[in-house]
Amino acid sequence: MSLRHGKEFLMIPGPTNVPEEVLRAMHRPAVDIYEGPLLDTTAYCLERLKHVFRTQGKTYIYAANGHGAWDAALCNTLKRGDKILVLESGRFALGWGEAAEVAGLQAEILPGSWDRSVEPARLEERLRQDIKNEISAILVVQVDTASGVWNDIAALRKAIDAAGHPALFMVDTIASLGCMPFEMDAWGVDVALTGSQKGLMCPPGLSFVAASPKADKAHESANLRTNYTDWTFRQGPEHYQKYCGTPPEHLLYAFQKAMELLFAEGLEKAWHRHALLAEATRRAVGAWSEGGVVDFNISEPHARSNSVTVVRLESDHASDLRQFTKEVCGVTIGGTIGEISGKGIRIAHMGHVNAVMLLGTLSAIELGLEKLSIPHGKGGVQAAIDYLSEAL
């Protein structure tokens, strides 16, 4: 028996649900790329990016996914052979480090764990050891969607300052921007980047980079520049230069509408919405975990992200549960990847998501746990409801 006939929920950590208004915004003809309304769209998008990154620095738009933004951040600021320090806390900082090595950089990993956040004290200790300042850049993700961790960017900046180290501080906010606080300038971040397909509620295909004055200065001597990513070219006088060619018009229409929706809600209110839905999810998982089989991947409660909750389960249970929620209930939840591939599920609560979608997803999971006889504590959905009723 299937109950899936109706509006299906996509609750994976990217791509996320795209609002109908954003989809409709793309349904229009192509326009002139050299003059007219598209220039206003570009100006709006670049300015709104400054607001969402919370920076006065320059912003750039790429027709690329997040990996393209990784390359843009590295190639515009560093020199061949430079050493970078990658702060491990899941899969994606490591992936960024791998991209750096392909570009001709030396990547050193500060070993971490998939069940906890980066420790600022360990970063400070490593930087103090670098007495010759050989490390040119520090790479970290604010939220890693593979592990579900949240890293305290402000605390990591304080560790860098305590060590007195001059390295560029680069932060991947692909899974956090628009979902939780990020303060690029206030936290001393030199390069920040993100993608369109998660908290920013757009189809995949755009990525964004913001650069501080310190990053601009590093750009002057960078020798890894590529034609497509080069910030100097993209600051040129012609509109098409901002995209190194034909602008991705329809994705820009989508992004403009998404920004209008985000700022109509209010950025801080969007952060609060995500915090409420995330904590409701954690209350449900906490109740289920009392059965001894279900558990959080992130052991430190304070380090569990407001974008995605990663839940550990035995492999057979995880696969069966995901199949049940999709085939019977019409709810697609994520599987685990990387080091913990096949060992759990990922419940996304980012972007265009509300209480109905979240509670429906939790209910589908709890129904699956019951129907599949997976040992679990009872009352997870009720725990989520009880929390929301108190928090609202």
ABEGO torsion letter per residue (X at the ends): XBAABEBBBBABBOBBBBBAAAAAAABBBBBBAABEAAAAAAAAAAAAAAAAAGBABBBBBBBBBAAAAAAAAAAAABBBGBBBBBBBAEAAAAAAAAAAAAAGBBBBBBBBBAABBBBAAAAAAAAAABAAGABABBBBBABBAAAGBBBBAAAAAAAAAAAGBABBBBBBAAAABGABBBBAAAAGBABBBBBAABAAGBBBGBBBBBBBAAAAAAAAABAABBAAABAAAAABABAAAAAGEBBBAAAAAAAAAAAAAAAAAEAAAAAAAAAAAAAAAAAAAAAAAAAGABBBABABAAABBAABBBBBBBAAAAAAAAAAAAAAAGBBBBBBBEAABGAEBBBBBBEBBBAAAAAAAAAAAAAAAAAAGBBBBBGAAAAAAAAAAAAX
